[in-house]
């Protein structure tokens, strides 16, 4: 059987390996989270640009509607 010092050395090595695995997993997860945050931020920015374009188009259409209403009012009156 193994003596106590060898057993303790093996346990310490196993603990270091477990800590290394946890640290590598944490680092990989952090990178993946940052990548996903960047993707979401980019997608959100693109959606906001599209929303702004649609809102501007709505304003333009409302102005055209008002002009047409005025023109129709002139023909009636």
JOBELKA-V217944 format. One record per run of one state. SS is the DSSP state (@ for helix, = for strand, . for the rest). FROM is the first residue (numbers start at 1). TO is the last residue. If there is no record, write none. Layout:
BEGIN
ss = <SS:SS>
from = <FROM:FROM>
to = <TO:TO>
END
This chain:
BEGIN
ss = <.:@:.>
from = <1:4:77>
to = <3:76:77>
END
